[in-house]
Amino acid sequence: MAEMLTAGSERWWAEKKGPQWQPEGDGYRVTFWWRDPAGTEQTSAIRRVWIYITGVTDHHQTATPQTLARLPGTDVWQWQTVLPAHWRGTYCFIPSERDDDFSPDVFSGTPERNALRDGWRKLLPLAIADPRNPQGWTGGRGHAVSVLEMPDAPVQPGWDLPSPAYTPPVQLAWRSPILHNTRRVWVFTTGNDNDVTRPLAILLDGQFWAKSQPVWPALAALTQRGELPPAVYVLIDALDTATRGRELPCNADFWQAVQQELLSQVRTVVPFSDDPERTVVAGQSFGGLAAMYAGLHWPQRFGCVLSQSGSFWWPHRDGQQAGAIPEQLRRGEVSPHSLRIWLEAGEREPVIFRASQALLAQLQATAQQVLWRPVDGGHDALCWRGGLTAGLIALWQPMLTTGR
């Protein structure tokens, strides 16, 4: 008979390698654990351990904030939920010594969205990853997150493959007279360095795909397997939150600078194709909005759009009014007729999902090729990484099958 271990003992904690789960219905009952470094309630000032799970308890949900509960007399905090068998998402913990992290109204009836956002906005800078889970990174909001994948989570192309040998990216400094700033740009190449017909992909929020979740091994593996063509990938640093919020939402100056300044600079390092059918612009959130904006306004240069969780509500945050791009489509100022579009959104990011569905209906009325992928997930880079590689494969598939 297996020995019963005392909760909170050293041997008990040694078995905890992150969340634990067991089958329940069509999914899994998942238990999250956190060890209080200050010990029991007699020695610790911790009053709450908020759990922030993207797509479940995050600020995109109109849901009461959740906290782990202490097992009395121990250093053990725990919380449970049921997740689908195909679930994939990130989470973090936020230990707090306060009782007023959220307005009291948040805990009575249906929480008001702005009150929830205000509370989470104050708390997230204090978030920590799960110390017992080795998988994680620094998320887009600057705090650490941990990875949680259920046994039936869908395969993410390239991310599940062994990393082959590849040439590391070249890092450039892009000094932009148009934008009046300087930033890092990473240029990653696969295949023949002298091939002027090689397709081009521009990845926005490049610092994430270069540093937090390096995309090079996945791209190299998929190229080696023949699922992606040899290509040039240009990753553009967003610099900071303020600059990102200014440059990515429907900013003509940004895309003029990319075309007139950046691509000319990249061409001094490596040749690539000018064919819009071979050029992908890829982005997430504000980046997803920016990618769609680029394709709609400069289809003669950016013929393929890979938009994930695009902020198509912009500039109306409440999501009750049509955003800038839907309005431009409605007025006939832009047309998706010549574009190939990969449009993706998470079912657990309600405002963005609804805005994406509305945009999809507009695009399907006139666009030749729109590939729509709803994802059972939230506003989460862990989901985006699979959609990024899947979208690249889909958008460049005609090139591989026809040889054009």
Protein Blocks (a to p, Z undefined) as FASTA:
>chain_A
ZZdddehiaklmmmpgbjcdddehjbccdddddddfkbpfklpcbfbdcdddehilmmkb
ccddddddddehiabdcddddddfkbccdddddddfbfklbcfklmgcjadfklmmmmmm
mmmmmpccdfkbmbdcddfkopacdddddfklccdehjlpccdddddddddddddfklop
acddddddehjfklmkbccdddehklmmmmmmccklmmmmmmmnopaccdddddddehia
mlmmmmmnopfklmmmmmmmmmmmmmmmogcdfbfklpccddehjlmmmmmmmmmmmmml
mmcccdehiafkbccfnopaccfklmmmmnopaccklpccdddddfklmklmmmmmmmmm
mmmmmpmbdcdddddddddfklmmmmmmmmmmmmmmmmmmnoZZ
